[in-house]
Amino acid sequence: MKKVLITGASGFLGKNLIRYFMSQTECEVWALTSNEGKLSEFQNEKLHIYQREFPFSKEFKEIEFDCAINCAYPRNTSGKQIADGLRYIAKLFKAFDLGNVKSIINISSQSVYDEQRENPASENADLSLNSCYAVGKYAVELILENTCTNIPYTNIRMASLIGVDFPQRIVNRLILKILNGEEIIINQSSQTFGFLDVKDAVVGIVSLLDINPNNWNCVII
């Protein structure tokens, strides 16, 4: 049975990953979170829930993880919280490097590309860090590259996720207005949105576990 570690497990993607692992695989999962209450819906003998400081414990070093999936990132927070979050991630990757983690999947973002691009980005497209979020996501990629030098890894530069229970997205807000019988007005413009259903994202991420990590590309879109 494969052992998988998920950081940022109480976030939107993290919870959907746990739900999939528990229902569709035989994997054993260690979920790291700063808010255990958000994972109270999950009751499964294959799931172990720990506080985010677990990787710095003696117990962590005694477990051999087939893969660590890093969903941790301080989004929609202050500059200080972003700095603290990046410091935590740097410490986290160092713990991975010193522990028994065989491979790492880091959830990055397509925000590292030019937001005004006319064509879809590719792995080889030039980077254009136009937001604090983009700078932070790329910083995490660089921390991983320079810390876990002996562990195969990949950075998944993912499009914006969409799905149930994620009201931040404009599509969700529009649907909620419709369900509530509220009026919506859409003005024609040249703005383009790109979303990825979280269920499709989860299937793609989990499918990597069936591929030899030494054959992963460092960047995947």
Secondary structure, 3 states (H helix, E strand, C coil): CCEEEEECCCCHHHHHHHHHHHHHCCCEEEEEECCHHHHCCCCCCCEEEEECCHHHCHHHHCCCECEEEECCCCCCCCHHHHHHHHHHHHHHHHHHHHCCECCEEEEEEHHHCCCCCCCCCCCCCCCCCCCHHHHHHHHHHHHHHHHCCCCCEEEEEECEEECCCCCCCHHHHHHHHHHCCCCCCCCCCCCCCCEEEHHHHHHHHHHHHHCCHHHCCCEEC
